[in-house]
Amino acid sequence: MSTTCQECSLHEETSGGQLLITSGCIKPQMPIKVDVEIKVSFNNTEYIFPGTGSAHIDDDLSDGYGGAVYVYDETHIKIFVPNRNNGRDTGYVVFIDEKWDGIAPMNISEALVRARVWRHSDAPRADFFHNWTNISNGSYSELIHRLPSVPSYVVVQVAFEDGNSTFISEGQGSAQLNIRRGSLHSGGVLFGFDDTEIRIWAGATYIMLATDGWGDSSSSLLQTSGKIRVFAWILPTDAYFKHVNLSDDIISFQPAIDINTALISVEVIPRNGNNSGFHFPAIGSAVVEPHNPISGVIYAYSNTSVALWKPDHTGYMLYFGSEWGGGVMSEMSRDADIIVKAVRLVD
């Protein structure tokens, strides 16, 4: 069973766009998974958007961006939200542009946030484990997992030094910026997996960032290298599993899901290209930059349904190019399947 931290209020301008969840949430042991959830109310329904492991844009050139970036160590979780530094005031805790087809665009400045934490003792033993190895900006790697099927759930942890502390962020499944322009900051670690291997792409400039329009500028993060470790599980049963009709914006849970114990996951599976058949976790907020094609499937959930936003005809379900992993095994796909599932990481 995971440890659930207290629910806190979150605002793009509160405390310099930064929130620290501290003692009592995490016992002094490095977690193997942290889930940060952003809860908003829309159309009389409370939806939860997932946090993310790295910012993909700053406030310099964006027409709109959003989300909550988080990192953690043995005792703290740091959460960064948009906070104008020296560029445009276009950041939101939740942002979904009209270029995504779904129930409605969103630009929400206030939300509630909570964090759930899994330690080794909380989760079943991983069916595949890759211990810490080096990663640097622009790198690409493949890990053969030798499991009998596609993993039910995968966690890619990215560790880096910040002063005298070691922090961890988590890999993501979708890139939202695929260009390099001027002083624009972008980065992160992407991953996807199938029934044979796990592929990992590092951003060309940074493996993790939260700066220049994210949080407090005095404690911003810019990391070019670190270490990664990977956990993958094949779980005996999913609490919920469904292939989605691409015309559906709302997928109902029947019966309702206990979102206090389940991890809700949406995965995008390209039908063609270098990564055909690979599973890429979807994302929780959008980025719009005038010279950058939009990409990524966005999702939010409640205990009764999942809401999906998919790029319109100008965008891509999955897109990452030369700015990720040196362009190795790049992807540009408008044709993809979507899976919604709920899993329980319990021992």
C-alpha positions as CSV (number, residue, x, y, z in Angstrom):
1,M,0.0,0.0,0.0
2,S,1.3,3.4,-0.9
3,T,1.8,6.3,1.6
4,T,-0.6,9.2,0.8
5,C,0.6,12.7,1.6
6,Q,-1.7,15.5,2.7
7,E,-3.8,17.3,0.1
8,C,-2.5,20.8,-0.4
9,S,-3.7,23.9,-2.3
10,L,-1.7,24.7,-5.5
11,H,-1.6,28.0,-7.3
12,E,0.7,29.2,-10.1
13,E,1.8,32.2,-8.1
14,T,1.7,30.8,-4.5
15,S,5.1,30.7,-2.8
16,G,6.9,31.6,-6.0
17,G,5.3,28.8,-7.9
18,Q,6.8,26.1,-5.7
19,L,5.5,23.7,-3.1
20,L,7.4,21.5,-0.7
21,I,5.8,18.4,0.8
22,T,7.9,17.3,3.6
23,S,8.1,15.2,6.8
24,G,5.4,12.6,7.4
25,C,4.8,12.0,3.7
26,I,7.9,9.9,3.0
27,K,9.8,7.7,5.5
28,P,13.6,8.1,5.1
29,Q,14.0,5.7,2.2
30,M,14.2,6.5,-1.5
31,P,10.9,5.7,-3.1
32,I,10.6,3.5,-6.2
33,K,7.5,5.5,-7.4
34,V,5.9,8.9,-6.6
35,D,2.6,9.9,-8.1
36,V,1.7,13.6,-7.9
37,E,-1.9,14.4,-8.7
38,I,-3.5,17.7,-9.6
39,K,-7.2,18.0,-8.8
40,V,-9.5,20.5,-10.5
41,S,-13.3,20.9,-10.7
42,F,-14.8,21.2,-14.2
43,N,-18.5,20.8,-15.2
44,N,-19.4,19.7,-11.7
45,T,-16.8,16.8,-11.8
46,E,-13.5,16.6,-10.0
47,Y,-10.8,15.6,-12.4
48,I,-7.2,14.6,-11.6
49,F,-4.3,15.4,-13.9
50,P,-0.9,13.6,-13.5
51,G,2.2,15.6,-12.7
52,T,5.4,15.3,-14.7
53,G,9.1,14.7,-14.3
54,S,10.4,17.6,-16.3
55,A,9.4,20.9,-18.0
56,H,9.4,20.9,-21.8
57,I,9.4,24.6,-22.2
58,D,10.0,27.9,-20.3
59,D,8.2,31.2,-20.4
60,D,10.3,32.8,-23.2
61,L,8.5,31.9,-26.4
62,S,5.4,29.9,-25.3
63,D,1.9,30.7,-26.3
64,G,0.7,28.6,-23.4
65,Y,2.1,25.9,-21.1
66,G,1.1,24.2,-17.9
67,G,1.5,21.3,-15.5
68,A,3.2,20.5,-12.2
69,V,6.8,19.3,-12.4
70,Y,8.0,17.3,-9.4
71,V,11.2,15.8,-8.0
72,Y,11.8,13.9,-4.7
73,D,14.4,12.5,-2.3
74,E,14.0,10.3,0.8
75,T,12.1,12.9,2.8
76,H,10.8,15.7,0.5
77,I,8.8,16.2,-2.7
78,K,9.4,19.5,-4.5
79,I,6.6,20.6,-6.9
80,F,7.2,23.4,-9.5
81,V,4.3,25.1,-11.3
82,P,4.3,27.9,-13.8
83,N,5.5,31.2,-12.4
84,R,6.5,34.0,-14.8
85,N,10.2,34.9,-14.7
86,N,11.3,37.1,-17.7
87,G,9.0,36.0,-20.5
88,R,5.3,35.7,-21.2
89,D,2.7,35.2,-18.5
90,T,1.2,32.2,-20.2
91,G,1.6,29.4,-17.7
92,Y,-1.2,27.6,-15.8
93,V,-1.4,24.7,-13.4
94,V,-3.5,23.0,-16.0
95,F,-3.4,24.1,-19.6
96,I,-5.1,22.5,-22.7
97,D,-5.3,24.5,-25.9
98,E,-8.2,24.4,-28.3
99,K,-5.9,22.6,-30.7
100,W,-6.5,19.5,-28.6
101,D,-9.9,17.8,-29.3
102,G,-11.7,16.8,-26.0
103,I,-14.4,17.9,-23.7
104,A,-13.1,21.6,-23.6
105,P,-10.0,23.7,-23.5
106,M,-8.6,24.5,-20.1
107,N,-6.5,27.2,-18.5
108,I,-6.8,26.7,-14.7
109,S,-4.7,28.6,-12.2
110,E,-5.7,27.0,-9.0
111,A,-5.9,23.4,-8.0
112,L,-5.4,20.9,-5.2
113,V,-2.4,18.6,-5.2
114,R,-1.5,15.4,-3.3
115,A,1.3,12.9,-3.6
116,R,1.4,9.1,-3.2
117,V,4.6,7.3,-2.4
118,W,5.6,3.7,-3.0
119,R,8.7,2.3,-1.2
120,H,10.2,-1.1,-1.9
121,S,8.1,-2.6,0.9
122,D,4.9,-1.2,-0.5
123,A,5.1,-2.7,-4.0
124,P,5.5,-6.3,-5.3
125,R,9.0,-7.3,-6.4
126,A,9.7,-5.9,-9.9
127,D,9.6,-8.5,-12.6
128,F,12.4,-6.5,-14.3
129,F,14.9,-4.3,-12.6
130,H,17.8,-2.3,-14.1
131,N,20.1,-0.7,-11.5
132,W,21.6,2.7,-11.7
133,T,23.6,3.5,-14.9
134,N,24.8,6.8,-16.3
135,I,22.6,9.0,-18.6
136,S,23.6,12.2,-20.3
137,N,21.8,14.7,-22.5
138,G,21.2,13.5,-26.1
139,S,21.7,9.8,-25.3
140,Y,19.6,6.9,-26.4
141,S,19.5,3.4,-24.8
142,E,17.7,0.1,-25.1
143,L,17.1,-2.3,-22.3
144,I,16.0,-5.9,-23.1
145,H,13.6,-7.0,-20.3
146,R,13.1,-10.6,-21.3
147,L,9.6,-10.7,-19.8
148,P,6.9,-12.9,-21.3
149,S,4.6,-10.0,-22.3
150,V,4.3,-6.2,-22.4
151,P,4.8,-4.9,-18.8
152,S,1.7,-3.8,-16.9
153,Y,3.6,-0.8,-15.5
154,V,7.0,0.8,-16.0
155,V,8.9,3.4,-13.9
156,V,12.0,5.1,-15.1
157,Q,13.7,7.1,-12.4
158,V,16.3,9.8,-13.2
159,A,18.7,10.7,-10.3
160,F,20.8,13.8,-10.3
161,E,22.9,15.9,-7.8
162,D,21.7,19.3,-6.7
163,G,24.1,20.8,-4.3
164,N,24.6,18.3,-1.5
165,S,21.4,16.4,-2.2
166,T,20.4,13.7,-4.7
167,F,16.9,14.1,-6.2
168,I,14.9,11.9,-8.5
169,S,12.6,12.8,-11.3
170,E,10.6,10.3,-13.5
171,G,10.7,9.7,-17.2
172,Q,7.8,10.6,-19.4
173,G,6.1,9.1,-22.5
174,S,5.6,12.1,-24.7
175,A,7.7,15.1,-25.9
176,Q,6.0,18.4,-26.3
177,L,8.9,20.4,-27.8
178,N,10.9,19.2,-30.8
179,I,12.9,22.4,-31.7
180,R,15.8,24.4,-30.4
181,R,15.3,28.2,-30.6
182,G,17.4,30.8,-28.9
183,S,17.4,30.7,-25.1
184,L,14.4,28.4,-25.0
185,H,14.9,25.7,-22.3
186,S,13.6,22.2,-22.9
187,G,14.5,18.7,-21.7
188,G,13.6,15.5,-19.9
189,V,13.8,11.7,-20.4
190,L,11.3,9.9,-22.6
191,F,10.6,6.1,-22.6
192,G,8.5,3.5,-24.3
193,F,8.2,-0.2,-24.0
194,D,6.9,-3.4,-25.7
195,D,7.1,-7.1,-25.1
196,T,10.8,-7.2,-25.7
197,E,12.5,-4.0,-24.6
198,I,12.4,-0.5,-23.0
199,R,13.7,2.4,-25.0
200,I,14.9,5.6,-23.4
201,W,15.6,9.0,-25.0
202,A,17.3,11.9,-23.2
203,G,16.7,15.5,-24.2
204,A,19.4,17.1,-26.4
205,T,20.2,19.8,-23.8
206,Y,18.9,18.7,-20.4
207,I,17.8,15.4,-18.8
208,M,15.7,17.4,-16.3
209,L,14.7,21.0,-15.9
210,A,12.4,23.3,-13.9
211,T,13.5,26.8,-14.5
212,D,12.8,30.2,-16.1
213,G,9.0,30.2,-15.7
214,W,8.8,27.3,-13.3
215,G,8.9,27.7,-9.5
216,D,11.2,30.0,-7.7
217,S,14.2,31.1,-9.8
218,S,16.5,30.9,-6.8
219,S,16.0,27.1,-6.6
220,S,15.6,26.2,-10.3
221,L,16.9,22.9,-11.7
222,L,18.9,22.4,-14.9
223,Q,20.6,19.0,-15.2
224,T,22.6,17.6,-18.2
225,S,23.6,14.2,-16.7
226,G,22.7,11.8,-14.0
227,K,21.8,8.1,-13.5
228,I,18.7,6.1,-14.3
229,R,17.1,2.9,-12.9
230,V,14.1,1.1,-14.3
231,F,11.4,-1.0,-12.7
232,A,8.8,-3.1,-14.7
233,W,6.0,-5.2,-13.4
234,I,3.7,-7.8,-14.9
235,L,0.7,-7.7,-12.6
236,P,-1.7,-10.7,-12.3
237,T,-4.8,-8.6,-13.0
238,D,-5.6,-5.0,-13.9
239,A,-8.2,-3.2,-12.0
240,Y,-9.4,-1.9,-15.4
241,F,-8.2,-2.3,-19.0
242,K,-9.7,-1.0,-22.2
243,H,-8.7,-0.2,-25.8
244,V,-10.2,3.2,-26.5
245,N,-12.3,4.2,-29.5
246,L,-10.4,7.2,-30.8
247,S,-13.6,9.2,-31.2
248,D,-14.4,8.9,-27.5
249,D,-13.5,11.8,-25.2
250,I,-14.9,10.2,-22.0
251,I,-14.2,6.5,-21.0
252,S,-16.4,5.4,-18.1
253,F,-15.2,3.0,-15.4
254,Q,-17.8,0.4,-14.7
255,P,-17.7,-0.2,-11.7
256,A,-16.1,2.8,-10.3
257,I,-12.3,2.7,-9.5
258,D,-10.8,3.4,-6.0
259,I,-8.4,6.1,-7.1
260,N,-6.8,6.0,-3.6
261,T,-5.3,2.6,-4.3
262,A,-5.1,2.4,-8.1
263,L,-2.6,4.0,-10.5
264,I,-4.5,5.3,-13.6
265,S,-2.5,5.0,-16.8
266,V,-3.2,6.0,-20.4
267,E,-0.8,4.6,-23.0
268,V,-0.4,5.7,-26.6
269,I,0.7,2.9,-29.1
270,P,1.8,4.1,-32.6
271,R,0.7,1.8,-35.4
272,N,3.6,2.6,-37.6
273,G,7.1,4.2,-37.6
274,N,10.2,3.2,-35.7
275,N,8.3,2.5,-32.5
276,S,5.2,0.7,-33.9
277,G,3.6,-1.4,-31.1
278,F,5.5,0.4,-28.3
279,H,3.6,1.8,-25.3
280,F,4.2,5.4,-24.3
281,P,2.5,6.9,-21.2
282,A,0.3,9.9,-22.0
283,I,0.7,13.3,-20.3
284,G,-1.2,15.8,-18.0
285,S,-0.9,19.2,-19.7
286,A,-0.2,20.9,-23.0
287,V,2.5,23.1,-24.5
288,V,1.9,25.5,-27.4
289,E,4.9,27.1,-29.2
290,P,4.3,28.9,-32.5
291,H,7.0,27.0,-34.5
292,N,6.5,23.6,-32.9
293,P,3.9,21.0,-34.0
294,I,1.6,20.1,-31.1
295,S,1.9,16.5,-29.9
296,G,0.8,14.2,-27.1
297,V,-2.4,12.7,-25.7
298,I,-3.6,14.5,-22.5
299,Y,-5.7,12.8,-19.9
300,A,-7.4,13.3,-16.5
301,Y,-9.5,11.0,-14.4
302,S,-12.0,10.6,-11.6
303,N,-13.2,7.5,-9.8
304,T,-15.8,7.0,-12.6
305,S,-14.2,8.0,-15.8
306,V,-11.1,9.1,-17.8
307,A,-11.2,12.3,-20.0
308,L,-9.0,12.4,-23.1
309,W,-7.7,15.2,-25.3
310,K,-6.1,14.3,-28.6
311,P,-4.2,16.6,-31.0
312,D,-6.3,17.9,-33.9
313,H,-5.4,17.2,-37.5
314,T,-2.4,19.6,-37.3
315,G,-0.7,17.7,-34.5
316,Y,0.7,14.3,-33.7
317,M,-0.4,11.6,-31.2
318,L,3.3,11.0,-30.6
319,Y,6.2,13.1,-31.9
320,F,9.9,13.2,-30.9
321,G,12.7,14.0,-33.3
322,S,16.3,15.1,-33.3
323,E,16.0,16.9,-30.0
324,W,15.6,13.5,-28.2
325,G,18.2,10.8,-28.1
326,G,20.2,12.2,-31.0
327,G,17.3,11.4,-33.3
328,V,17.8,7.7,-32.9
329,M,14.5,5.7,-33.4
330,S,12.6,9.0,-33.7
331,E,8.8,9.0,-34.0
332,M,6.2,11.1,-35.8
333,S,2.8,9.4,-35.7
334,R,-0.7,10.5,-36.2
335,D,-2.0,7.0,-36.3
336,A,-2.0,5.3,-32.9
337,D,-4.1,3.2,-30.5
338,I,-4.9,4.3,-26.9
339,I,-5.2,2.0,-23.9
340,V,-6.7,3.1,-20.5
341,K,-5.9,1.0,-17.5
342,A,-5.8,1.0,-13.8
343,V,-3.2,-1.0,-11.9
344,R,-2.5,-1.6,-8.2
345,L,1.1,-1.7,-7.1
346,V,0.5,-3.7,-3.9
347,D,2.6,-6.5,-2.4
